Amino acid sequence: MGTPDILLLAGPTASGKTALSLHAAGRLDGEIVNADSMQVYGGLYILSARPGADETGGAPHHLFGHADMAERHSTGRWAQAALAAIADITSRGRRAILVGGTGLYFKALTEGLAPAPDIPADLRERTLRLAGEGLAALRAEAERLDPEAASAIAQGDTQRLIRLIELVSAAGKPLAEIHAATEPLIAPDRWRGVVIQPPREGLYPRIEARFDQMMAAGALDEARAIAARGLDPALPAMKAVGLPPLLAHLRGEIALDEAVALAKRDTRRYAKRQYTWFSNQHPGWDRIETLDPAQARAGLDAIIDRQFP
């Protein structure tokens, strides 16, 4: 068994990951690597809750805001960049602290990425035509091809439904069989995982208060700048939690107070999905089950003392 040099720090939105990652960086002489699928985008500063200059605590941060919103930034691309960042950090005798709320990113590192088959052009065209028929048609086809995998996809996630249909059709087998052929991208003895999983009843008020803070910090102006680019609404970045309602307001479709209420609702629902993911996918990881900053730091200290000799 080797000495671990990677800490994976996961948790739902607004659970205090940024503060704990800085505390971990101080304890472990570490550098922080982003593991949030929206914080990779340069145009989503406020709405993705990316750490500001005053929140980095002097610790080097990697993979924040390095992708343009017009790109389709995939899990595979992130994993490649994360592995390069980890190699750079650990080569200098420091530890890598990966922090974020995108469970699929952590799963890719610890369990591996399924080898993606080539998607024939005619299959892609057929899937896009199906998408043009609406979400119901897409979901029906996904459920026909792979009911188990389709059931795990959120109702409105068009992009993941399209990807599932393409992968399963091209491979000729369900997603579970595709994933069975994977290997971890980082060795099990190199990493330790922690999930911040506070009581939901305490997290939801924090979500609402934080969105109010985002609005005060200029979230609507950020949405206005994004709208001015005229990007394809099907792009992953355009589905950032909180962004669609603000864009609807800017188009004159709903009032601002309704947009804010919808954004808060969508963020609560997103947090609920994150809770479900981390409970199901990472049951053996250590837990921090409090929102109290001092107690959370003490809990993390105890985990670090035990897991990082």
N, C-alpha and C positions, 0 to 999 in steps of 0.2 A: 504494500500500500504506500502510495506517495503522499507527500504533504499537499493538502489542497491549496490552490492559488487562485480560485475563482469563487466568488460569492454571488449567487443568484437571488435577487431580492424582488419578489413579485407581490402584487396586491391590486385591489380594485382602485378605481379613480378616487382621489381625494382622501386616501387613507394614510397619508403622511410618508410616502415612499421617498420623496426628495430629501426631507430632513434626515431620515434614517440612513439613506445612502451616504450622506455627508458624514454622519457619525461613524458609519462603517469605514469610510475612507480614512478617517483619522485613526481609527483603531488598527486598521490593517495595512496602513501605508499604501493605500490603494488609489486607483483611478476609476472613474465612473464611465460606463458604457450604456448608452440608451438601448432599452428593449421595449419601446413603445412605438407601435406602427404609425401613429400620427405625429409624434415628435421628430420623426425623420424628415418631415417636410418643412422647407424654409419659410413657406408662406403662412404656416400655422403656428404662430408664436404664442398668442394669448389663448386661443381656443383649445390648444392641445396642452395647456398648462406647462409649457416648457420652462425649465428653471432659468430665471433671469441671472444677469451678471452678479447681482447681490445675493443670489442663492447658491452659488457654486462653491462658496467657502474656500476658494483657492485651490480646490482639487481639480485636476485636469478632467475634462468631459469630452467624450467621443460619440460620434454618430448622431448628434443633435442638429437638425435643420440642414442636413447635407444633400437632400433630394428636392428636386423641383416638383411642385404640385401637379404639373402636366405629365409626370412620369407615373407608371404603374409599378410602384416599389413592392417587390415580392418578398415573401419569407426567405426564399433562397438567396436573393441578393443581400438581404440583411444579414443572413447567417454567414455569408462569405466575408462581408465587411466586419462582422463581429469577431470572427475567427482571426482576421488580420489584426484587429485592435487588441485582442487578447494576447496574441503572439508578441506584439510590440511591447505591451505593458509588462508581461511576465519576463520578457527577455532582459528587461532593465531591473529585475529583481523586485518588482512591485506586484501587488495583487489586483486582479480585475474584478470590479463590482458591477454586475449587470442589473439594471433596475428598470422596471416598467410594468405595464399591465397587460401586455399582449401575450397571452398564454401560449399561443402557437409558436412564438419565438423561442420561449424556454423549452418547449417540447422538441423543437427542431434540434437544439443544441444537445439536449440530454438523451434523446431517443433516435434522432436522425431524420433526414429528409428522404421521403420516398423518391426513387428515381422516376422523374416525370417522362412519360412517353412523348414522342413527337406528336403534335396535333395536326393531322392533315388539313389542308386548306378547305376541302369540301366539308369536313366536319365542323370547322370553325364557322364557315358561312351558314351551315344548317343551324348551328346553335344560336347564332346571332339573329337569324330569321325567327327562330322560336322565341327569343327574347323580345322581338318586336311584337309578338302576339300578347305579351304581358306576363306579369309575375306568376299568375296561376298556371299558365302553360309550362313555364320553366320548372316550377315546383312539381307539377305532375310528372314531367319527364324524369326529373331527378329521383323522385320517389319510385318510379317504375324501374329505373336502373339500379338504384342502391338505396332502399328504404331506410336502412340503419344510418348511413351517412347523411342522408337528406334530413332526417329528423333532428340532427344536431345543428342545422343551419338556421339562423334567425330568420324570421318571417320575411323581412324586406331585403335580405342580403342577396341581391341579384348577382353580384360578382362571384360569390362563392358557389351559387347554384350553377352558373355557367361553367365555372372551373370544374366542379364535380362531374357535370355531364360530359365535358370534354375528356377528362382523365379516365373516367370509367369506360366511356365508349371506346377510346383509343387503346386502353390496356386490355379490355375485354374481361375485366374482373373487378370485384368491388374494392372500395377504398381500403378496407381493412386488410385485404390480401396484398394490396400494393404497399401498405405501410409495414407489413410483416417482413419485407425484404430490407428494411432500413437498419443502419448501425449508428450509434451515438457519434456526434461530431466532436465531443470532448469526453475524455475518459472519465468513468464514474468516480475514480479516486481523486480527481482534480477539483471537483466542485462540491459545494454544499448549498442547499436551497432553503430559503425562508419565505413564507407567505405571511403578509400582514393581512389579518382577517378579523377586523373589529366587528362588534355587534352592528347589524344593519341599521337598527333604530337610531344609533348614534351617527352613522355615516351619512344618512340621507339629509339631515339638516345641514351638515357640512357641505354637501354637494350643492345645495341651494344657495348657501351663503357664498360659496366660491364662485358660482356663476354670476351672482350680483357683483362680486369683485372684478370678474372678467369684464363685465359690462362697463364698470366704472373705469377700467384700465384701457378701454378702447376696442372691445371685441366687435362692436358694430362697425367701426372704421376698418378693422381687419377684414370683416366679411365684405364690406364695400369694395376694398381693394381686390379681393379675390373675385368678386362678381365682375369687376371691370376687365378681368382677363378673358372672360368668355369661355372658360374651360368646359370640357365635356362633363355633364353632371354624373356620368357613370364612372368617372375616375375615383379610385379609392379615397383620395384626399378630400374630394367633394362631399364625402359621407361622414366626415369628422363629426363626432357628437356635438350638437349645438349649432353647427353651421347651417344645415338645411332650413331650420325655422327662421334664422336671421336672413338668409337669402330670400325666403318667401316674403318676409316683411319688406325687404328692399325692392322687391318686384311689385309691391303694393297689394299683395294677396291677403295679408293678415296684419293686425295691429302689433305694435312693438310689445305690449304687455303679453299678448297671446304668444308671440314668438319666444319670449323669455320663459313663459310657463311651459311651452312645449320642449324647449331646450333642457329645462330642469327635469322634466318627465323622462326625456330620452336618456339623460345622463343617469338617472336612477335605474332605468331599465338596463342600461349598459353595465352598471355596477352589479346588478343582480346576475347578469350573464357571467360576469367575471367571477363572482362568488361560486357559481355552479361549476365553472371550468376548473378553478383551482381546487375545489373540493373533490372533484371527480378525477382530475388528471394528475394531481400532485399530493395525494393523501399522506405520503410519508415525509413530506417536508416539515421542518420546524414551523411553529406558528407563533405569531405575536397577535394577541387578541385584545388589544386596547387602542384607544385613540389618545390616551393621555401621553404627552411627549416624554415625560420623565420615565414613566413605566415602560413605554415602548423602547426607549434607549437601554433601560436596565435589562429588559428581556433580550434585546439584541446582544448586549454585552455578555450575558450568560451563554447565549448560543455560540458566540465567537470564542469565548473561553473554552467551551467544550469541543467545538468543531475545528478550530484552527490552532493546532499546537505550535 
